[in-house]
């Protein structure tokens, strides 16, 4: 935590000398009751703190930077590295180098409605040593990433194999569409298709993916509706042909905004897996009461 305080102090002292750097973060915790587990549990969900900003350069260029660290605020654990990169931005788009969440992983962010935003059963990777390009041309966005050494927090990128990402998305008004490709060795590639409609007070989204590595088919349907300060979110995802059997995930979330940047919510989650060999059946239900504060 001393390191965290040092980061904030240095940022505040150097802010006038930097063109645009800000401190930001999120504190997200929940109290959970899971079936088959005695007592309650407390969990931190991707709580973080970071610095992000940009500096104007010559010739119309801009230097960009992001230093983000995960903080487990439930047990006082130390900082962990999240997205930490430096970039260069201009009329050509933006190039970033460093530890990054892959474009393929976040192409479905537009329809990931639950507060925990765990992308249901879909691919999510954050990798070291990534080289990425991001560009926008009117309503069309494109991104590509190359990972020479694919060290990730989870998912199929867990060794030294090279990985490539290519995505394109389209956003015009409430309409959103995206397609992504993740190339991996031995032909174990992944593809992801995203369709969404996000209006002022409601949204619906569909994500269909062939998972990298396993080749499993995953489909997720989600929706949200807000009225005043309250909101309701529903999500259903299913992984077919899982090596351990089909896996289904259902989520229902009811949220209420307490003020700017702060929301309380209740979530019901149901994980249901039937083993193809009939050697195990998992049915786990969890009730969560959570609080999210962003700054």
FENQUI-V900423 format. One record per residue. N is the residue number from 1. RES is the residue in one letter. PSI is psi in radians with two decimals (* if undefined). Layout:
N	RES	PSI
N	RES	PSI
This chain:
1	X	-0.51
2	X	-0.66
3	X	-0.70
4	X	-0.80
5	X	-0.67
6	X	-0.70
7	X	-0.81
8	X	-0.72
9	X	-0.80
10	X	-0.72
11	X	-0.75
12	X	-0.68
13	X	-0.56
14	X	-0.07
15	X	-0.76
16	X	-0.47
17	X	-0.15
18	X	2.43
19	X	-0.77
20	X	1.65
21	X	2.32
22	X	2.65
23	X	2.34
24	X	2.96
25	X	3.11
26	X	2.32
27	X	2.06
28	X	2.01
29	X	2.76
30	X	2.66
31	X	2.22
32	X	2.61
33	X	1.99
34	X	2.39
35	X	2.44
36	X	-0.01
37	X	2.20
38	X	2.50
39	X	-3.03
40	X	2.81
41	X	2.68
42	X	2.36
43	X	2.47
44	X	2.28
45	X	1.69
46	X	0.65
47	X	2.52
48	X	2.88
49	X	2.58
50	X	3.02
51	X	2.39
52	X	2.65
53	X	-2.90
54	X	2.71
55	X	2.26
56	X	2.37
57	X	-3.06
58	X	2.89
59	X	0.52
60	X	0.24
61	X	2.76
62	X	2.28
63	X	2.28
64	X	2.70
65	X	2.65
66	X	2.23
67	X	1.77
68	X	2.39
69	X	2.40
70	X	2.50
71	X	2.09
72	X	1.73
73	X	0.05
74	X	-0.45
75	X	0.14
76	X	0.37
77	X	2.84
78	X	-3.12
79	X	2.56
80	X	2.57
81	X	2.27
82	X	-2.19
83	X	2.06
84	X	1.80
85	X	2.91
86	X	2.56
87	X	3.03
88	X	2.23
89	X	2.49
90	X	-2.83
91	X	-0.34
92	X	-0.23
93	X	-2.54
94	X	2.38
95	X	2.30
96	X	2.50
97	X	2.28
98	X	-2.77
99	X	2.16
100	X	2.68
101	X	2.29
102	X	2.55
103	X	-0.66
104	X	-0.56
105	X	-0.57
106	X	0.12
107	X	-0.40
108	X	0.19
109	X	-0.58
110	X	-0.36
111	X	0.29
112	X	1.52
113	X	-0.59
114	X	2.61
115	X	-0.63
116	X	-0.36
117	X	0.91
118	X	0.20
119	X	0.44
120	X	-2.14
121	X	0.26
122	X	2.94
123	X	2.33
124	X	2.07
125	X	2.43
126	X	2.12
127	X	2.64
128	X	2.81
129	X	0.65
130	X	2.49
131	X	2.07
132	X	2.62
133	X	2.36
134	X	2.25
135	X	2.69
136	X	2.27
137	X	1.59
138	X	-2.25
139	X	-0.04
140	X	2.27
141	X	2.53
142	X	2.67
143	X	2.57
144	X	2.59
145	X	2.52
146	X	2.25
147	X	1.76
148	X	-0.56
149	X	1.87
150	X	1.27
151	X	2.10
152	X	2.89
153	X	-0.40
154	X	-3.12
155	X	-2.84
156	X	-0.19
157	X	1.48
158	X	0.32
159	X	-2.81
160	X	0.16
161	X	2.54
162	X	2.52
163	X	2.43
164	X	2.58
165	X	2.40
166	X	2.21
167	X	2.75
168	X	2.45
169	X	2.84
170	X	2.22
171	X	2.08
172	X	1.90
173	X	-2.29
174	X	-0.18
175	X	2.42
176	X	2.37
177	X	2.49
178	X	2.64
179	X	2.41
180	X	2.66
181	X	2.33
182	X	2.00
183	X	2.33
184	X	2.87
185	X	2.84
186	X	0.37
187	X	0.21
188	X	1.05
189	X	2.83
190	X	2.62
191	X	2.55
192	X	2.31
193	X	2.30
194	X	2.31
195	X	2.37
196	X	2.75
197	X	1.94
198	X	1.74
199	X	-3.06
200	X	-0.74
201	X	0.19
202	X	2.82
203	X	2.64
204	X	2.57
205	X	2.60
206	X	2.29
207	X	2.22
208	X	2.20
209	X	2.47
210	X	1.99
211	X	2.38
212	X	2.51
213	X	-1.24
214	X	-0.51
215	X	0.10
216	X	2.63
217	X	2.22
218	X	2.24
219	X	2.36
220	X	2.29
221	X	2.27
222	X	2.75
223	X	2.73
224	X	2.67
225	X	2.29
226	X	2.54
227	X	1.92
228	X	-2.25
229	X	-0.11
230	X	2.73
231	X	2.71
232	X	2.39
233	X	2.42
234	X	2.49
235	X	2.39
236	X	2.21
237	X	2.60
238	X	2.28
239	X	1.93
240	X	2.58
241	X	0.45
242	X	2.48
243	X	-0.47
244	X	0.04
245	X	2.84
246	X	2.45
247	X	2.19
248	X	2.49
249	X	2.22
250	X	2.41
251	X	2.37
252	X	2.25
253	X	2.34
254	X	2.11
255	X	2.79
256	X	2.18
257	X	2.14
258	X	-0.25
259	X	-3.06
260	X	2.12
261	X	0.09
262	X	2.30
263	X	2.44
264	X	2.57
265	X	2.77
266	X	2.36
267	X	2.38
268	X	2.23
269	X	2.44
270	X	2.04
271	X	2.20
272	X	2.01
273	X	2.21
274	X	2.02
275	X	2.31
276	X	-0.53
277	X	0.07
278	X	0.50
279	X	-0.24
280	X	2.50
281	X	2.18
282	X	2.18
283	X	1.83
284	X	2.17
285	X	2.40
286	X	2.33
287	X	2.24
288	X	2.47
289	X	2.08
290	X	2.84
291	X	2.25
292	X	2.22
293	X	2.10
294	X	2.59
295	X	*
